[in-house]
Amino acid sequence: MKSLVSACPIEDVMRVLSGRWPALLLYYLKDGTKRFSDLQRDNPTVSHRILALELRKLEAAGLVRRTEHQGYPRHVDYALTAAGCELVPMIDALADWWEASAPRRADEPELTRVA
């Protein structure tokens, strides 16, 4: 990973949670353990490679736990760690804020466009 620009903790957080998929993956895992294929089904536009990379990044940050199961067929599942569970209320709060701000955004059309 790139080195930090500042000593701000937000920079560390954004390194882990920035991008299209990390917050969504945490959101989908809040309901419990899921297999890799379940996460792919929840996010049909994410490629297999990117999903694996994002899950590895979340695992390295200590937010997701990966468990390999032996036997046939072998499978892997993912679950939130205690630290990942602590993020769920913040992700829910962001969703609530976004929905509550919809009337304001409707009054300002340039805010409704997301890059």
Steps between C-alpha positions, in 0.01 A plus 500: 500500500599860455653689789288740701494865405401622846459366851121535477310182593240578232768435239545145634124443507457626145781276379304199617143612428546708184380371170179348380499167683637502859205673670255290296676180602484599865132584454424159346697318770313674783226236478745217565754269343493467122682291246701663224232400247229667714698824498538474123125451468438806724737705279452367145703777334821436696752271335631191678849653517390834647273331753789282616734802524249707697428215740875451555536873571217488755650187654843665528337798672342267755141570395418166338587145601560240228438134583602213271299181535653165412314218337327476169414740361746732669361843569590827665275725696531851637366665813546831676745514787417696814668805343292453183181478707589834661489662154146379420319779693713759318419350161131490595524864611646598162212324324246675726665836437494444124131413501412792729689743276314388185255796504792744526684332218185511285499880537862517382526280187879522481519315834302203370768411247757265639827465309 
